[in-house]
Amino acid sequence: MTINLKRLKAERIASGMTQDEVAHRMGWKTRTPYAKRENGIVSIGADELAQITLIFGLPMEKITIFFDNDVPEMEQSLA
């Protein structure tokens, strides 16, 4: 599974927040740490993703919307 960064950005925009606002709510002084995560430069930790989910006003059960299931389909075996 991977984090869908486009969905992360879309949810931030849908919540009406800027990267700067999210960063400050995360406790960071500048937007840079959040921007690096949203742009895939730095990996997002599980605790960070949980906090971001709540910042966006989503219930914790919705955290799964940020994941893509990138497991390749198994080829059917020829019998």
C-alpha positions as CSV (number, residue, x, y, z in Angstrom):
1,M,0.0,0.0,0.0
2,T,1.1,3.5,-0.7
3,I,-0.2,6.9,0.3
4,N,-2.1,8.7,-2.4
5,L,-0.5,12.1,-2.3
6,K,-3.0,13.5,-4.8
7,R,-5.8,12.5,-2.5
8,L,-4.0,14.1,0.4
9,K,-3.7,17.4,-1.5
10,A,-7.4,17.2,-2.6
11,E,-8.6,16.7,0.9
12,R,-6.5,19.6,2.1
13,I,-8.0,21.8,-0.5
14,A,-11.5,20.5,0.1
15,S,-11.1,21.4,3.8
16,G,-10.2,24.9,2.8
17,M,-6.7,24.8,4.2
18,T,-3.4,25.9,2.9
19,Q,-0.2,24.0,3.4
20,D,0.9,26.7,5.9
21,E,-2.3,26.2,8.0
22,V,-1.8,22.4,8.1
23,A,1.8,22.8,9.0
24,H,1.0,25.1,11.9
25,R,-1.7,22.7,13.2
26,M,0.9,19.9,13.0
27,G,3.1,22.1,15.3
28,W,5.7,23.1,12.6
29,K,6.8,26.7,12.4
30,T,6.8,26.8,8.5
31,R,5.0,25.0,5.7
32,T,8.1,23.3,4.5
33,P,7.8,20.1,6.5
34,Y,4.2,19.6,5.4
35,A,4.9,20.5,1.8
36,K,7.7,18.0,1.6
37,R,5.4,15.3,2.8
38,E,2.5,16.3,0.4
39,N,5.0,16.3,-2.5
40,G,6.5,12.9,-1.7
41,I,9.9,14.2,-0.8
42,V,9.6,13.0,2.8
43,S,7.6,10.0,3.9
44,I,4.6,10.5,6.0
45,G,4.6,8.6,9.3
46,A,1.5,6.8,10.6
47,D,1.1,9.2,13.5
48,E,1.4,12.2,11.2
49,L,-1.2,10.8,8.8
50,A,-3.5,10.2,11.7
51,Q,-3.1,13.7,12.9
52,I,-3.6,15.1,9.3
53,T,-6.8,13.1,9.0
54,L,-8.2,14.8,12.1
55,I,-6.9,18.2,11.0
56,F,-8.9,17.8,7.8
57,G,-12.0,17.2,10.0
58,L,-12.3,13.5,9.0
59,P,-13.2,10.7,11.4
60,M,-10.2,8.4,12.0
61,E,-12.1,5.6,10.2
62,K,-11.6,7.6,7.0
63,I,-7.8,7.4,7.1
64,T,-8.0,4.6,4.6
65,I,-9.0,7.0,1.8
66,F,-5.4,8.1,1.7
67,F,-4.1,4.6,0.7
68,D,-3.8,3.0,-2.7
69,N,-3.7,-0.7,-2.9
70,D,-0.8,-1.2,-5.3
71,V,-0.5,-4.9,-5.0
72,P,-0.3,-6.4,-8.5
73,E,-3.0,-8.8,-9.5
74,M,-1.9,-12.5,-9.5
75,E,-1.9,-14.1,-12.9
76,Q,-4.3,-16.9,-13.3
77,S,-2.5,-20.2,-13.5
78,L,-3.1,-22.3,-16.6
79,A,-4.5,-25.7,-15.7
